[in-house]
Amino acid sequence: MSDATPPAPSAPAGGLPRRKILRWIPAAVFASIGATMLATAYRFLRPRAGEVGVAGGGGAWVAAADLNEVGRAATPLRREVVVEHRAGWATAPRAHAVYVLPGQGGRVVSAVCPHEGCEVVWEEGRGQFLCPCHDSSFDADGARLSGPARAGLAEIPSRVSGGRLEVRADAVASLSEQSETEERRKGS
């Protein structure tokens, strides 16, 4: 009778033993599934920073007034500009008030008071913009006259295109977001 023991299983030439390979296959499959899920979650959940505007970019222009209206106006024209706001993957149109100044070559100012973010109104009798919150006043050009506001009404970039006066969507949205941030800060 021979005491010969069977030879030990040998690993494939230059590789891993078969059992180790069978352990690594499921680990690799689960790792690839996990990486795919993480990449998908990152793309879905990351904020889409800087994307404000109708056309999805910061340089979008939106109509503020017809040039015929601006030419006939004797007082500032209050207009609402609708800008599409994006937060994450949700979009919502919001209206923002602006004033088109007559005889200024299409100059547009924000209707947001630089002091606390309240919306100013045009007072026809006094020929001034007035802030109803803290009594700041601004002349017909938007320059500060009195009150706690430290600056005049912000000018919004504008251009003439196709018989219409247009304003930059990102400028309108950023001024309004500043006022909303101030209101939230005051409320807390």
N, CA and C atoms as an extended XYZ file, in Angstrom:
564
Properties=species:S:1:pos:R:3:atomname:S:1:resname:S:1:resid:I:1 pbc="F F F"
N         0.838       -1.152        0.000 N   MET     1
C         0.000        0.000        0.000 CA  MET     1
C         0.884        1.215        0.000 C   MET     1
N         0.479        2.183       -0.681 N   SER     2
C         1.357        3.346       -0.828 CA  SER     2
C         0.810        4.497       -0.007 C   SER     2
N         1.710        5.183        0.664 N   ASP     3
C         1.321        6.355        1.482 CA  ASP     3
C         1.403        7.648        0.669 C   ASP     3
N         1.157        7.584       -0.517 N   ALA     4
C         1.271        8.790       -1.339 CA  ALA     4
C         0.049        9.672       -1.125 C   ALA     4
N         0.286       10.888       -0.894 N   THR     5
C        -0.802       11.871       -0.737 CA  THR     5
C        -1.049       12.532       -2.078 C   THR     5
N        -2.280       12.846       -2.292 N   PRO     6
C        -2.579       13.492       -3.582 CA  PRO     6
C        -1.892       14.856       -3.648 C   PRO     6
N        -1.501       15.267       -4.812 N   PRO     7
C        -0.835       16.571       -4.946 CA  PRO     7
C        -1.803       17.704       -4.614 C   PRO     7
N        -1.271       18.759       -4.022 N   ALA     8
C        -2.089       19.934       -3.659 CA  ALA     8
C        -2.535       20.643       -4.927 C   ALA     8
N        -3.779       21.183       -4.895 N   PRO     9
C        -4.233       21.910       -6.094 CA  PRO     9
C        -3.338       23.119       -6.318 C   PRO     9
N        -3.004       23.307       -7.509 N   SER    10
C        -2.118       24.433       -7.804 CA  SER    10
C        -2.922       25.578       -8.422 C   SER    10
N        -2.433       26.772       -8.213 N   ALA    11
C        -3.085       27.959       -8.777 CA  ALA    11
C        -2.789       28.000      -10.264 C   ALA    11
N        -3.676       28.574      -11.026 N   PRO    12
C        -3.400       28.729      -12.443 CA  PRO    12
C        -2.105       29.524      -12.608 C   PRO    12
N        -1.434       29.250      -13.644 N   ALA    13
C        -0.132       29.879      -13.858 CA  ALA    13
C        -0.267       31.396      -13.846 C   ALA    13
N         0.433       32.062      -12.902 N   GLY    14
C         0.476       33.514      -12.818 CA  GLY    14
C        -0.819       34.156      -12.382 C   GLY    14
N        -1.763       33.481      -11.764 N   GLY    15
C        -3.028       34.100      -11.394 CA  GLY    15
C        -3.472       33.743       -9.993 C   GLY    15
N        -4.713       34.027       -9.695 N   LEU    16
C        -5.289       33.740       -8.394 CA  LEU    16
C        -5.903       32.351       -8.387 C   LEU    16
N        -5.969       31.731       -7.228 N   PRO    17
C        -6.670       30.450       -7.158 CA  PRO    17
C        -8.145       30.634       -7.516 C   PRO    17
N        -8.771       29.589       -7.992 N   ARG    18
C       -10.150       29.621       -8.455 CA  ARG    18
C       -11.105       30.130       -7.378 C   ARG    18
N       -10.932       29.731       -6.123 N   ARG    19
C       -11.851       30.153       -5.055 CA  ARG    19
C       -11.769       31.657       -4.802 C   ARG    19
N       -10.581       32.224       -4.894 N   LYS    20
C       -10.445       33.666       -4.690 CA  LYS    20
C       -11.129       34.435       -5.818 C   LYS    20
N       -11.020       33.932       -7.022 N   ILE    21
C       -11.684       34.580       -8.155 CA  ILE    21
C       -13.191       34.553       -7.944 C   ILE    21
N       -13.734       33.430       -7.500 N   LEU    22
C       -15.176       33.326       -7.274 CA  LEU    22
C       -15.643       34.254       -6.161 C   LEU    22
N       -14.781       34.620       -5.229 N   ARG    23
C       -15.152       35.584       -4.180 CA  ARG    23
C       -15.119       37.024       -4.721 C   ARG    23
N       -14.201       37.298       -5.620 N   TRP    24
C       -14.057       38.658       -6.136 CA  TRP    24
C       -15.131       39.032       -7.159 C   TRP    24
N       -15.677       38.083       -7.860 N   ILE    25
C       -16.696       38.393       -8.879 CA  ILE    25
C       -17.923       39.060       -8.262 C   ILE    25
N       -18.555       38.486       -7.210 N   PRO    26
C       -19.709       39.180       -6.620 CA  PRO    26
C       -19.328       40.535       -6.016 C   PRO    26
N       -18.144       40.628       -5.412 N   ALA    27
C       -17.715       41.906       -4.841 CA  ALA    27
C       -17.602       42.967       -5.934 C   ALA    27
N       -17.059       42.606       -7.079 N   ALA    28
C       -16.922       43.554       -8.182 CA  ALA    28
C       -18.289       43.960       -8.728 C   ALA    28
N       -19.222       43.016       -8.817 N   VAL    29
C       -20.570       43.324       -9.300 CA  VAL    29
C       -21.254       44.306       -8.347 C   VAL    29
N       -21.210       44.038       -7.042 N   PHE    30
C       -21.835       44.933       -6.066 CA  PHE    30
C       -21.155       46.305       -6.047 C   PHE    30
N       -19.847       46.343       -6.184 N   ALA    31
C       -19.129       47.621       -6.211 CA  ALA    31
C       -19.546       48.449       -7.433 C   ALA    31
N       -19.708       47.831       -8.590 N   SER    32
C       -20.111       48.576       -9.789 CA  SER    32
C       -21.549       49.071       -9.666 C   SER    32
N       -22.422       48.273       -9.077 N   ILE    33
C       -23.805       48.709       -8.854 CA  ILE    33
C       -23.825       49.889       -7.884 C   ILE    33
N       -23.050       49.793       -6.805 N   GLY    34
C       -22.991       50.882       -5.828 CA  GLY    34
C       -22.436       52.160       -6.429 C   GLY    34
N       -21.392       52.054       -7.242 N   ALA    35
C       -20.813       53.235       -7.880 CA  ALA    35
C       -21.813       53.888       -8.834 C   ALA    35
N       -22.552       53.073       -9.562 N   THR    36
C       -23.569       53.606      -10.469 CA  THR    36
C       -24.655       54.347       -9.697 C   THR    36
N       -25.098       53.774       -8.574 N   MET    37
C       -26.132       54.425       -7.765 CA  MET    37
C       -25.618       55.737       -7.165 C   MET    37
N       -24.385       55.760       -6.695 N   LEU    38
C       -23.823       56.991       -6.133 CA  LEU    38
C       -23.682       58.075       -7.200 C   LEU    38
N       -23.225       57.711       -8.378 N   ALA    39
C       -23.079       58.690       -9.454 CA  ALA    39
C       -24.437       59.258       -9.854 C   ALA    39
N       -25.447       58.416       -9.928 N   THR    40
C       -26.792       58.868      -10.268 CA  THR    40
C       -27.340       59.788       -9.184 C   THR    40
N       -27.177       59.429       -7.937 N   ALA    41
C       -27.654       60.267       -6.830 CA  ALA    41
C       -26.948       61.612       -6.830 C   ALA    41
N       -25.651       61.633       -7.096 N   TYR    42
C       -24.907       62.891       -7.133 CA  TYR    42
C       -25.432       63.796       -8.238 C   TYR    42
N       -25.627       63.252       -9.431 N   ARG    43
C       -26.129       64.068      -10.541 CA  ARG    43
C       -27.525       64.592      -10.267 C   ARG    43
N       -28.344       63.818       -9.582 N   PHE    44
C       -29.715       64.242       -9.305 CA  PHE    44
C       -29.789       65.246       -8.162 C   PHE    44
N       -28.999       65.057       -7.123 N   LEU    45
C       -29.119       65.872       -5.926 CA  LEU    45
C       -28.249       67.122       -5.910 C   LEU    45
N       -27.229       67.199       -6.737 N   ARG    46
C       -26.357       68.371       -6.696 CA  ARG    46
C       -27.132       69.597       -7.173 C   ARG    46
N       -26.861       70.751       -6.573 N   PRO    47
C       -27.567       71.961       -7.010 CA  PRO    47
C       -27.079       72.415       -8.370 C   PRO    47
N       -27.978       72.966       -9.127 N   ARG    48
C       -27.617       73.501      -10.433 CA  ARG    48
C       -27.338       74.986      -10.242 C   ARG    48
N       -26.218       75.308       -9.645 N   ALA    49
C       -25.861       76.674       -9.279 CA  ALA    49
C       -25.734       77.564      -10.505 C   ALA    49
N       -26.210       78.791      -10.340 N   GLY    50
C       -26.040       79.783      -11.390 CA  GLY    50
C       -27.001       79.671      -12.542 C   GLY    50
N       -27.942       78.783      -12.495 N   GLU    51
C       -28.860       78.627      -13.606 CA  GLU    51
C       -30.168       79.323      -13.298 C   GLU    51
N       -30.213       80.581      -13.617 N   VAL    52
C       -31.426       81.367      -13.463 CA  VAL    52
C       -31.679       82.021      -14.801 C   VAL    52
N       -32.898       81.980      -15.242 N   GLY    53
C       -33.225       82.641      -16.490 CA  GLY    53
C       -34.179       81.836      -17.322 C   GLY    53
N       -34.725       82.497      -18.295 N   VAL    54
C       -35.722       81.860      -19.140 CA  VAL    54
C       -35.092       80.786      -20.014 C   VAL    54
N       -33.922       81.077      -20.560 N   ALA    55
C       -33.289       80.141      -21.481 CA  ALA    55
C       -32.324       79.201      -20.783 C   ALA    55
N       -32.295       79.203      -19.469 N   GLY    56
C       -31.447       78.281      -18.742 CA  GLY    56
C       -30.036       78.774      -18.520 C   GLY    56
N       -29.770       80.010      -18.845 N   GLY    57
C       -28.423       80.526      -18.633 CA  GLY    57
C       -28.466       81.882      -17.979 C   GLY    57
N       -27.328       82.320      -17.504 N   GLY    58
C       -27.250       83.598      -16.822 CA  GLY    58
C       -27.365       84.783      -17.757 C   GLY    58
N       -27.192       84.589      -19.064 N   GLY    59
C       -27.200       85.708      -19.989 CA  GLY    59
C       -28.514       85.903      -20.723 C   GLY    59
N       -29.591       85.303      -20.268 N   ALA    60
C       -30.877       85.415      -20.959 CA  ALA    60
C       -31.443       86.828      -20.820 C   ALA    60
N       -32.090       87.291      -21.860 N   TRP    61
C       -32.736       88.604      -21.867 CA  TRP    61
C       -34.241       88.395      -21.931 C   TRP    61
N       -34.996       89.181      -21.157 N   VAL    62
C       -36.457       89.089      -21.163 CA  VAL    62
C       -37.046       90.465      -21.435 C   VAL    62
N       -38.189       90.483      -22.102 N   ALA    63
C       -38.838       91.742      -22.478 CA  ALA    63
C       -39.358       92.473      -21.250 C   ALA    63
N       -39.109       93.789      -21.203 N   ALA    64
C       -39.601       94.615      -20.103 CA  ALA    64
C       -40.677       95.586      -20.567 C   ALA    64
N       -40.529       96.127      -21.774 N   ALA    65
C       -41.509       97.099      -22.269 CA  ALA    65
C       -41.377       97.242      -23.775 C   ALA    65
N       -42.442       97.746      -24.386 N   ASP    66
C       -42.441       98.068      -25.805 CA  ASP    66
C       -41.852       99.469      -25.965 C   ASP    66
N       -41.014       99.692      -26.966 N   LEU    67
C       -40.372      101.002      -27.139 CA  LEU    67
C       -41.369      102.123      -27.384 C   LEU    67
N       -42.509      101.816      -28.018 N   ASN    68
C       -43.530      102.844      -28.225 CA  ASN    68
C       -44.076      103.347      -26.897 C   ASN    68
N       -44.281      102.437      -25.933 N   GLU    69
C       -44.750      102.836      -24.595 CA  GLU    69
C       -43.735      103.728      -23.898 C   GLU    69
N       -42.476      103.333      -23.981 N   VAL    70
C       -41.410      104.071      -23.300 CA  VAL    70
C       -41.304      105.478      -23.875 C   VAL    70
N       -41.433      105.617      -25.200 N   GLY    71
C       -41.331      106.925      -25.851 CA  GLY    71
C       -42.457      107.868      -25.472 C   GLY    71
N       -43.643      107.353      -25.210 N   ARG    72
C       -44.802      108.177      -24.864 CA  ARG    72
C       -44.902      108.481      -23.375 C   ARG    72
N       -44.189      107.759      -22.543 N   ALA    73
C       -44.341      107.877      -21.094 CA  ALA    73
C       -43.715      109.172      -20.566 C   ALA    73
N       -44.414      109.783      -19.608 N   ALA    74
C       -43.900      110.981      -18.943 CA  ALA    74
C       -43.404      110.651      -17.541 C   ALA    74
N       -43.824      109.508      -17.021 N   THR    75
C       -43.412      109.071      -15.682 CA  THR    75
C       -42.838      107.660      -15.782 C   THR    75
N       -42.104      107.213      -14.753 N   PRO    76
C       -41.568      105.842      -14.797 CA  PRO    76
C       -42.680      104.808      -14.957 C   PRO    76
N       -42.406      103.815      -15.796 N   LEU    77
C       -43.370      102.746      -16.050 CA  LEU    77
C       -43.022      101.531      -15.196 C   LEU    77
N       -43.982      101.086      -14.395 N   ARG    78
C       -43.774       99.877      -13.600 CA  ARG    78
C       -44.128       98.683      -14.481 C   ARG    78
N       -43.198       97.765      -14.591 N   ARG    79
C       -43.417       96.561      -15.385 CA  ARG    79
C       -43.021       95.342      -14.572 C   ARG    79
N       -43.691       94.238      -14.843 N   GLU    80
C       -43.340       92.974      -14.201 CA  GLU    80
C       -42.620       92.107      -15.221 C   GLU    80
N       -41.469       91.624      -14.815 N   VAL    81
C       -40.653       90.766      -15.666 CA  VAL    81
C       -40.720       89.358      -15.085 C   VAL    81
N       -41.107       88.400      -15.895 N   VAL    82
C       -41.222       87.016      -15.439 CA  VAL    82
C       -39.910       86.292      -15.745 C   VAL    82
N       -39.299       85.762      -14.680 N   VAL    83
C       -38.030       85.054      -14.791 CA  VAL    83
C       -38.223       83.655      -14.226 C   VAL    83
N       -37.683       82.668      -14.931 N   GLU    84
C       -37.785       81.275      -14.479 CA  GLU    84
C       -36.667       80.997      -13.481 C   GLU    84
N       -37.035       80.673      -12.253 N   HIS    85
C       -36.063       80.351      -11.205 CA  HIS    85
C       -35.893       78.844      -11.126 C   HIS    85
N       -34.660       78.428      -10.953 N   ARG    86
C       -34.377       77.007      -10.811 CA  ARG    86
C       -33.737       76.768       -9.462 C   ARG    86
N       -34.269       75.799       -8.739 N   ALA    87
C       -33.698       75.368       -7.459 CA  ALA    87
C       -33.589       73.855       -7.532 C   ALA    87
N       -32.367       73.367       -7.619 N   GLY    88
C       -32.195       71.930       -7.840 CA  GLY    88
C       -32.723       71.594       -9.213 C   GLY    88
N       -33.720       70.732       -9.266 N   TRP    89
C       -34.307       70.359      -10.544 CA  TRP    89
C       -35.689       70.944      -10.741 C   TRP    89
N       -36.167       71.710       -9.762 N   ALA    90
C       -37.486       72.328       -9.871 CA  ALA    90
C       -37.366       73.708      -10.505 C   ALA    90
N       -38.293       74.054      -11.372 N   THR    91
C       -38.329       75.386      -11.973 CA  THR    91
C       -39.677       76.013      -11.678 C   THR    91
N       -39.650       77.320      -11.452 N   ALA    92
C       -40.885       78.040      -11.180 CA  ALA    92
C       -40.761       79.459      -11.724 C   ALA    92
N       -41.748       79.918      -12.489 N   PRO    93
C       -41.698       81.307      -12.968 CA  PRO    93
C       -42.082       82.263      -11.840 C   PRO    93
N       -41.339       83.370      -11.735 N   ARG    94
C       -41.641       84.399      -10.739 CA  ARG    94
C       -41.646       85.757      -11.414 C   ARG    94
N       -42.571       86.610      -10.998 N   ALA    95
C       -42.645       87.972      -11.529 CA  ALA    95
C       -41.853       88.905      -10.626 C   ALA    95
N       -41.070       89.786      -11.238 N   HIS    96
C       -40.253       90.764      -10.520 CA  HIS    96
C       -40.584       92.144      -11.077 C   HIS    96
N       -40.790       93.118      -10.185 N   ALA    97
C       -41.132       94.471      -10.615 CA  ALA    97
C       -39.877       95.268      -10.930 C   ALA    97
N       -39.948       96.026      -12.026 N   VAL    98
C       -38.887       96.951      -12.425 CA  VAL    98
C       -39.559       98.244      -12.880 C   VAL    98
N       -38.786       99.319      -12.928 N   TYR    99
C       -39.283      100.590      -13.450 CA  TYR    99
C       -38.456      100.986      -14.666 C   TYR    99
N       -39.161      101.281      -15.758 N   VAL   100
C       -38.521      101.788      -16.967 CA  VAL   100
C       -38.606      103.308      -16.878 C   VAL   100
N       -37.447      103.965      -16.921 N   LEU   101
C       -37.403      105.413      -16.768 CA  LEU   101
C       -37.614      106.093      -18.119 C   LEU   101
N       -38.521      107.079      -18.173 N   PRO   102
C       -38.786      107.759      -19.446 CA  PRO   102
C       -37.641      108.701      -19.812 C   PRO   102
N       -37.400      108.853      -21.121 N   GLY   103
C       -36.401      109.794      -21.595 CA  GLY   103
C       -34.981      109.472      -21.158 C   GLY   103
N       -34.698      108.244      -20.800 N   GLN   104
C       -33.368      107.873      -20.320 CA  GLN   104
C       -32.685      106.893      -21.276 C   GLN   104
N       -33.194      106.768      -22.472 N   GLY   105
C       -32.584      105.856      -23.434 CA  GLY   105
C       -32.740      104.397      -23.045 C   GLY   105
N       -33.850      104.046      -22.435 N   GLY   106
C       -34.104      102.657      -22.067 CA  GLY   106
C       -33.474      102.244      -20.755 C   GLY   106
N       -33.295      103.174      -19.855 N   ARG   107
C       -32.711      102.847      -18.547 CA  ARG   107
C       -33.777      102.198      -17.670 C   ARG   107
N       -33.377      101.112      -16.974 N   VAL   108
C       -34.298      100.352      -16.126 CA  VAL   108
C       -33.684      100.241      -14.737 C   VAL   108
N       -34.511      100.490      -13.701 N   VAL   109
C       -34.050      100.345      -12.321 CA  VAL   109
C       -34.917       99.315      -11.609 C   VAL   109
N       -34.352       98.731      -10.574 N   SER   110
C       -35.071       97.744       -9.774 CA  SER   110
C       -36.122       98.432       -8.923 C   SER   110
N       -37.195       97.731       -8.634 N   ALA   111
C       -38.225       98.235       -7.740 CA  ALA   111
C       -37.960       97.807       -6.300 C   ALA   111
N       -36.771       97.237       -6.041 N   VAL   112
C       -36.414       96.749       -4.712 CA  VAL   112
C       -35.571       97.801       -4.000 C   VAL   112
N       -36.018       98.238       -2.825 N   CYS   113
C       -35.274       99.210       -2.025 CA  CYS   113
C       -33.981       98.564       -1.527 C   CYS   113
N       -32.840       99.259       -1.664 N   PRO   114
C       -31.576       98.675       -1.227 CA  PRO   114
C       -31.417       98.589        0.292 C   PRO   114
N       -32.320       99.201        1.053 N   HIS   115
C       -32.198       99.173        2.509 CA  HIS   115
C       -32.607       97.835        3.092 C   HIS   115
N       -33.854       97.461        2.936 N   GLU   116
C       -34.363       96.216        3.521 CA  GLU   116
C       -35.063       95.323        2.513 C   GLU   116
N       -35.091       95.722        1.243 N   GLY   117
C       -35.657       94.858        0.219 CA  GLY   117
C       -37.144       95.010       -0.010 C   GLY   117
N       -37.753       96.072        0.498 N   CYS   118
C       -39.177       96.305        0.233 CA  CYS   118
C       -39.332       96.827       -1.198 C   CYS   118
N       -40.538       96.701       -1.739 N   GLU   119
C       -40.783       97.194       -3.085 CA  GLU   119
C       -41.191       98.660       -3.036 C   GLU   119
N       -40.490       99.487       -3.810 N   VAL   120
C       -40.784      100.914       -3.845 CA  VAL   120
C       -41.966      101.174       -4.762 C   VAL   120
N       -42.609      102.334       -4.554 N   VAL   121
C       -43.735      102.756       -5.395 CA  VAL   121
C       -43.430      104.148       -5.932 C   VAL   121
N       -43.985      104.447       -7.097 N   TRP   122
C       -43.824      105.771       -7.689 CA  TRP   122
C       -44.924      106.672       -7.157 C   TRP   122
N       -44.546      107.750       -6.523 N   GLU   123
C       -45.494      108.732       -5.982 CA  GLU   123
C       -45.609      109.858       -7.007 C   GLU   123
N       -46.699      109.866       -7.748 N   GLU   124
C       -46.900      110.820       -8.842 CA  GLU   124
C       -46.866      112.267       -8.353 C   GLU   124
N       -47.547      112.566       -7.260 N   GLY   125
C       -47.631      113.942       -6.749 CA  GLY   125
C       -46.279      114.516       -6.352 C   GLY   125
N       -45.407      113.703       -5.798 N   ARG   126
C       -44.087      114.171       -5.352 CA  ARG   126
C       -43.002      113.971       -6.408 C   ARG   126
N       -43.298      113.145       -7.412 N   GLY   127
C       -42.307      112.874       -8.448 CA  GLY   127
C       -41.116      112.098       -7.913 C   GLY   127
N       -41.392      111.167       -6.986 N   GLN   128
C       -40.332      110.394       -6.345 CA  GLN   128
C       -40.754      108.949       -6.174 C   GLN   128
N       -39.748      108.086       -6.031 N   PHE   129
C       -39.992      106.708       -5.607 CA  PHE   129
C       -39.961      106.719       -4.081 C   PHE   129
N       -40.923      106.034       -3.464 N   LEU   130
C       -40.971      105.973       -2.002 CA  LEU   130
C       -40.987      104.520       -1.548 C   LEU   130
N       -40.241      104.259       -0.476 N   CYS   131
C       -40.252      102.933        0.134 CA  CYS   131
C       -41.256      102.972        1.281 C   CYS   131
N       -42.282      102.128        1.235 N   PRO   132
C       -43.305      102.163        2.279 CA  PRO   132
C       -42.841      101.590        3.624 C   PRO   132
N       -41.733      100.892        3.655 N   CYS   133
C       -41.290      100.249        4.897 CA  CYS   133
C       -40.584      101.201        5.854 C   CYS   133
N       -39.605      101.972        5.343 N   HIS   134
C       -38.801      102.811        6.234 CA  HIS   134
C       -38.617      104.227        5.704 C   HIS   134
N       -39.494      104.662        4.812 N   ASP   135
C       -39.542      106.039        4.308 CA  ASP   135
C       -38.302      106.500        3.558 C   ASP   135
N       -37.616      105.621        2.890 N   SER   136
C       -36.549      106.065        1.995 CA  SER   136
C       -37.205      106.662        0.763 C   SER   136
N       -36.565      107.679        0.184 N   SER   137
C       -37.096      108.268       -1.041 CA  SER   137
C       -35.985      108.379       -2.071 C   SER   137
N       -36.389      108.289       -3.338 N   PHE   138
C       -35.459      108.284       -4.462 CA  PHE   138
C       -36.023      109.195       -5.540 C   PHE   138
N       -35.163      109.914       -6.246 N   ASP   139
C       -35.654      110.812       -7.286 CA  ASP   139
C       -36.090      110.014       -8.516 C   ASP   139
N       -36.525      110.737       -9.552 N   ALA   140
C       -37.065      110.086      -10.749 CA  ALA   140
C       -36.017      109.264      -11.495 C   ALA   140
N       -34.733      109.473      -11.222 N   ASP   141
C       -33.666      108.683      -11.842 CA  ASP   141
C       -33.278      107.489      -10.989 C   ASP   141
N       -33.836      107.367       -9.788 N   GLY   142
C       -33.511      106.267       -8.888 CA  GLY   142
C       -32.428      106.602       -7.880 C   GLY   142
N       -31.901      107.839       -7.898 N   ALA   143
C       -30.854      108.240       -6.950 CA  ALA   143
C       -31.471      108.466       -5.567 C   ALA   143
N       -30.712      108.127       -4.529 N   ARG   144
C       -31.180      108.268       -3.149 CA  ARG   144
C       -31.347      109.741       -2.789 C   ARG   144
N       -32.492      110.070       -2.162 N   LEU   145
C       -32.732      111.420       -1.668 CA  LEU   145
C       -32.655      111.482       -0.146 C   LEU   145
N       -33.378      110.556        0.514 N   SER   146
C       -33.394      110.570        1.984 CA  SER   146
C       -33.797      109.195        2.501 C   SER   146
N       -33.686      109.049        3.829 N   GLY   147
C       -34.089      107.801        4.472 CA  GLY   147
C       -32.906      106.920        4.793 C   GLY   147
N       -33.177      105.756        5.349 N   PRO   148
C       -32.103      104.875        5.787 CA  PRO   148
C       -31.362      104.153        4.658 C   PRO   148
N       -31.903      104.139        3.453 N   ALA   149
C       -31.205      103.495        2.336 CA  ALA   149
C       -29.892      104.229        2.095 C   ALA   149
N       -28.822      103.485        1.868 N   ARG   150
C       -27.502      104.089        1.660 CA  ARG   150
C       -27.150      104.276        0.192 C   ARG   150
N       -27.956      103.726       -0.688 N   ALA   151
C       -27.674      103.813       -2.118 CA  ALA   151
C       -28.976      104.026       -2.880 C   ALA   151
N       -28.844      104.363       -4.145 N   GLY   152
C       -30.009      104.519       -4.996 CA  GLY   152
C       -30.535      103.174       -5.462 C   GLY   152
N       -31.584      103.226       -6.254 N   LEU   153
C       -32.147      101.998       -6.811 CA  LEU   153
C       -31.163      101.406       -7.807 C   LEU   153
N       -30.998      100.106       -7.764 N   ALA   154
C       -30.017       99.435       -8.617 CA  ALA   154
C       -30.449       99.488      -10.082 C   ALA   154
N       -29.491       99.824      -10.929 N   GLU   155
C       -29.762       99.833      -12.357 CA  GLU   155
C       -29.614       98.410      -12.894 C   GLU   155
N       -30.517       98.049      -13.797 N   ILE   156
C       -30.522       96.714      -14.382 CA  ILE   156
C       -30.050       96.834      -15.831 C   ILE   156
N       -29.102       95.999      -16.242 N   PRO   157
C       -28.635       96.061      -17.632 CA  PRO   157
C       -29.797       95.865      -18.608 C   PRO   157
N       -29.852       96.725      -19.611 N   SER   158
C       -30.943       96.655      -20.579 CA  SER   158
C       -30.395       96.846      -21.985 C   SER   158
N       -31.206       96.442      -22.963 N   ARG   159
C       -30.855       96.613      -24.367 CA  ARG   159
C       -32.134       96.731      -25.179 C   ARG   159
N       -32.006       97.244      -26.381 N   VAL   160
C       -33.133       97.357      -27.300 CA  VAL   160
C       -32.975       96.258      -28.339 C   VAL   160
N       -34.050       95.481      -28.528 N   SER   161
C       -34.017       94.401      -29.500 CA  SER   161
C       -35.398       94.214      -30.107 C   SER   161
N       -35.491       94.373      -31.409 N   GLY   162
C       -36.756       94.120      -32.111 CA  GLY   162
C       -37.905       95.004      -31.649 C   GLY   162
N       -37.657       96.260      -31.363 N   GLY   163
C       -38.728       97.161      -30.943 CA  GLY   163
C       -39.142       96.987      -29.491 C   GLY   163
N       -38.368       96.214      -28.738 N   ARG   164
C       -38.672       96.000      -27.324 CA  ARG   164
C       -37.462       96.350      -26.474 C   ARG   164
N       -37.738       96.765      -25.263 N   LEU   165
C       -36.686       96.989      -24.285 CA  LEU   165
C       -36.572       95.715      -23.465 C   LEU   165
N       -35.362       95.152      -23.398 N   GLU   166
C       -35.146       93.897      -22.685 CA  GLU   166
C       -34.175       94.105      -21.531 C   GLU   166
N       -34.320       93.283      -20.484 N   VAL   167
C       -33.425       93.337      -19.321 CA  VAL   167
C       -32.805       91.965      -19.119 C   VAL   167
N       -31.645       91.945      -18.453 N   ARG   168
C       -30.962       90.680      -18.170 CA  ARG   168
C       -31.704       89.939      -17.069 C   ARG   168
N       -32.071       88.697      -17.328 N   ALA   169
C       -32.845       87.891      -16.380 CA  ALA   169
C       -32.074       87.638      -15.094 C   ALA   169
N       -30.778       87.363      -15.189 N   ASP   170
C       -30.026       87.058      -13.976 CA  ASP   170
C       -29.886       88.275      -13.068 C   ASP   170
N       -29.810       89.484      -13.637 N   ALA   171
C       -29.712       90.699      -12.822 CA  ALA   171
C       -31.010       90.952      -12.068 C   ALA   171
N       -32.136       90.772      -12.745 N   VAL   172
C       -33.442       90.960      -12.101 CA  VAL   172
C       -33.616       89.942      -10.978 C   VAL   172
N       -33.296       88.689      -11.250 N   ALA   173
C       -33.475       87.624      -10.262 CA  ALA   173
C       -32.561       87.808       -9.058 C   ALA   173
N       -31.313       88.216       -9.281 N   SER   174
C       -30.391       88.352       -8.154 CA  SER   174
C       -30.802       89.478       -7.225 C   SER   174
N       -31.323       90.586       -7.761 N   LEU   175
C       -31.780       91.679       -6.903 CA  LEU   175
C       -32.981       91.255       -6.067 C   LEU   175
N       -33.887       90.502       -6.674 N   SER   176
C       -35.061       90.035       -5.946 CA  SER   176
C       -34.691       88.991       -4.906 C   SER   176
N       -33.720       88.125       -5.214 N   GLU   177
C       -33.287       87.120       -4.243 CA  GLU   177
C       -32.627       87.768       -3.041 C   GLU   177
N       -31.910       88.887       -3.257 N   GLN   178
C       -31.314       89.609       -2.140 CA  GLN   178
C       -32.401       90.122       -1.205 C   GLN   178
N       -33.486       90.649       -1.772 N   SER   179
C       -34.562       91.163       -0.926 CA  SER   179
C       -35.260       90.032       -0.183 C   SER   179
N       -35.425       88.866       -0.829 N   GLU   180
C       -36.047       87.728       -0.153 CA  GLU   180
C       -35.164       87.228        0.981 C   GLU   180
N       -33.850       87.246        0.782 N   THR   181
C       -32.917       86.836        1.829 CA  THR   181
C       -33.005       87.786        3.011 C   THR   181
N       -33.106       89.086        2.746 N   GLU   182
C       -33.237       90.071        3.827 CA  GLU   182
C       -34.521       89.837        4.618 C   GLU   182
N       -35.622       89.556        3.901 N   GLU   183
C       -36.897       89.336        4.583 CA  GLU   183
C       -36.835       88.086        5.456 C   GLU   183
N       -36.190       87.013        4.968 N   ARG   184
C       -36.059       85.802        5.776 CA  ARG   184
C       -35.191       86.058        7.003 C   ARG   184
N       -34.141       86.858        6.828 N   ARG   185
C       -33.237       87.169        7.931 CA  ARG   185
C       -33.984       87.969        9.008 C   ARG   185
N       -34.818       88.912        8.582 N   LYS   186
C       -35.585       89.711        9.545 CA  LYS   186
C       -36.590       88.856       10.291 C   LYS   186
N       -37.196       87.892        9.603 N   GLY   187
C       -38.237       87.065       10.197 CA  GLY   187
C       -37.716       86.092       11.240 C   GLY   187
N       -36.426       85.742       11.169 N   SER   188
C       -35.898       84.747       12.110 CA  SER   188
C       -35.284       85.375       13.325 C   SER   188
